[in-house]
Amino acid sequence: MELSVRETQILEFLCYGDGDKEIACKLKISPRTVQTHISRLVLKLNARNRISAVATYLRYYAKEFA
């Protein structure tokens, strides 16, 4: 499964502990759009929640966090 550039950006911000509002500000999008991306990521990564999605991302996708 491929992650889009935006999905990867959001996951990386989540890895650093940023919240929805912080991510929205950094990416110049609305917090609601961030939440929508996160919801799609949770489904795409077959995760239970955003924390589980981050763990999956770190385990299988992130090279700089390894």
N, C-alpha and C positions, 0 to 999 in steps of 0.2 A: 504494500500500500504506500502510495506516495503522499507526502505532506506538501501543501503549497508553501510558498515563501511566507505568506502572512501567517499561516498556521505555525510554522517553525518560529517566526518572530515572537508570536504570542507565547508559545511554550517556553522559549528561552527567557522571556521576561518573567513568566511564572516560576521558572527554576530559580531566579534570583529573588523571589519573594514579592514581586510587584503585584499590587492589586488591580482590579479592573479599571479604576479611575486613573491610576498611574500609567497603565498600559495604554489606555485611550488617549491620554495626553501626549505620550511619547510617539504614538502612531498617528495622531491627529484624526482619530475616529471617535465615535461616541462610546460610552461605557456599555450601552446596550449592544452595539455591534461586537464589542469584545466578548460579551456574554454569549452572543450567538455563535461566534467562532469557537469559543470554549465548548459549548454544547455539542457542536459538530465534531470537534476533536475527541470528546469523550466517546461519542458513538463510533467514530472512525477508528479509534485505538482500542475499541471494545473494553473501555474502562468503566468503573463504577461512578467516578467523580473526577473533578479536576486534579486532585492529588494523585489519584491512581493513573491518570493520563500523564502527569509529569513523570511519575516513576517509570511508566512504560517508555516514555520518550527517552529518559536518561539511560535506560537499560538497552534499548535497541537502536536509537537514532543519533543521539548526541555524541559527537566525537570529542569535542573540546571539554566536556564535563567529565569524561572518563579518566 
